[in-house]
Amino acid sequence: ELRHRASPWQRNLGYPLAMLGLLALTGISLLIVCFHVLELLLDDAAMPRGMEDASLGQVSFSIFGSFGAALQVVLIFYLMVSSVVGFYSSPLFTRLLPERQDTPLTKIIGNCVSLLVLSSALPVFSRTLGITRFDLLGDFGRFNWLGNFYIVFLYNMGFAGLTTLCLVKRVSWAVQAELIRAFGEDR
């Protein structure tokens, strides 16, 4: 119903641009993770450990300067939003979604706890994937398991594999469905 009420500009320009933006952000994060996997294989310095010497403002946290830092911020925000959407889309937690004007206090508390856990895990998540090397005002680099090559490598490979699978599934199935509809084979 919302799609039918959308304006032609929204249907023909807004939705495709939003989809291309999401695909671009997913592709960029996937490329960064793949480069991080290569860095992990070639150099021990790519491990997400704490930084003792680098002070804020003295060392650039991105090889691309200001553009790279802005891209990191956008990617971290994208990962935050996608993890919240993925959390509430999972079958186990769909019942936790708040309802307008009818959300009990226990459900509000559950939502607050869930969002707090997700936001607390975001710095470790982005650091483990190699999206940023910034400590994000915490000592997240001091976790012992962040120094374990196998855990970090498998985490990165799992993210890359599952993201690729999701991209292929979503894009190829959407293209297949559109081609079937265009050729009239759906009838």
N, C-alpha and C positions, 0 to 999 in steps of 0.2 A: 504494500500500500504506500509506503514512503517512497519507493522508487517511482511509482506512477505519478505521485504528486510533485516529484522533483522537476525543476525547470529544465528546458532543453540544454541550457548552458551547463547546468550541473551534471546532467546525464552524459552529454557529449564531450565536455571538456574537464569538468571537476573530477569525476570518478576515474577516468583514464589517467589524469595527471597524478592523482593520489595513488593509484595502483603502480604507476611507473616510479613514483617516489619511494614507495614501500619496497618495490623490487630493487631499486638502486641502493637503498640503505642496507637491505639484506645482502645484496651482492658485495657491497663494499666491506661490510663486517665479515663476510665469508672470506674475501680476499685477504683482509688483515689477519684473520685467524690462520689461513693457509701460510702466509708469510711468517707468522709467528711459529708455526710448526717447523718450517724450514730453519728458522733461527734456532729453535730448540735442538734440532738435530746437528747443527753446525757449531753452535757457540753456547757455552755454559752460562754466559752473562745474560742470556735471554730469560733465565728463570725468574719468576716473579717474587724475588726477595725484597726485603726492605732496603731503602737507600739511605746510607748514613751521611755521605758527603754532600749530596746535592741539596742546596737550599732553594726555596721558592724564589724565582726571579733570576737566579744565577745561571740555571741550566734550562734549555728548552726541552720540554717533554715530548716534542714531536720533531721528526726530521724535516717536516714541511713548514715549520715556523708557525705563524699565527693561523694560517689556513688549516694546518694539520691539527692545531689545538681546538679550533672551532669545529672541525670535523669530528674530533674525539668527543666533544661535548654533545654534538648532535647524535652520534652513535650511542653514547651512554644513555641519553634521553630515550632514544629509540629502543634500546634494550630494556630499559625500565618499563616503558609502555607495553612492549610486546610480552614481557614476562608477566605483567599484571593481567593482560588480556588472555594469555595462555593459561594462567592460574585459574581465572574465573571461567574459562572455557572447558576446563577438564571436568569430566563427569563427576568426580568426587567432590568438587567444590562449587558446582553450579547452585546448590541449595544455599550457599553462603551469600549469594548476590543480594544486595539490599533492594527492598521494594519501596517505591515512593509512598510516603505517608503511612507505611505499615511495616516498619522494621523493628522487631523487638530488640531490647537492650543487649541481650546475649549475642545476637547476630551482629550488632554494631561493634561490640567488644571483639568478636571473632574476626571481623573485617579489619579492625585496628591492629590486632596482633598479626594477622596475615600480611598486611601492608608494611608493618614494622619489620617483620622477618625478611620480606622481599627487599625492602630498601636497605637493610643492614647487609644483605648478601651481595648487593649490587657492586660495591667497590672491589670485593674479592673476585666476583664474577668477571668484571671487566679487566681486572689486573691479571687474572689467570689466563684469560683469552688473549692477552697481549694487546688489547685495544688501547690501554693507557698504562703508563708507568708511574703515574702520579699516585701518591699515597692517600689522597682524598681525606686529609686531616685525621687520619687514623693510623694505627700501627699495624695495618693489615698484612704487611709484608713479613711479619715476624712469625706467622703460623708455620709450624714445623713441616706440615705436609706440602707447603708451597715450595719447599726445597727438594721434594721428591720428584725426580724427572718422570718416572712412569705415571704417576697420578696426573701431573700437569699435562703430559703428552697425551694420555688417554682422554682426559677432559677436553682438550682442544680437538682431538680427532673425533670424539663423540659429537661435539658441537658442529664441526664441519660436516660430518656425515649426515647427521639428522637435519641440518639446515639445507644441505644439498638435496636430500630426499624430499623434504617439504617443498622446496622450490620446484623440483622436477614434477612432483605430484600435482601441485596447484596449477602450475603454468601449463603443463602438458595436458592435464585433464580438462582445463578450461578451453584450451585451443582445440582439443578433440571434440568437446561438446559443441563449440561454436561451428566447427567444420561440419559436423553431423547435422546441426540445425540449418546451416547455410545450404547444404546439398539436399535437404528435405528427407533425409534418411530416418528422422525421428518419428515419422508417422507410420 
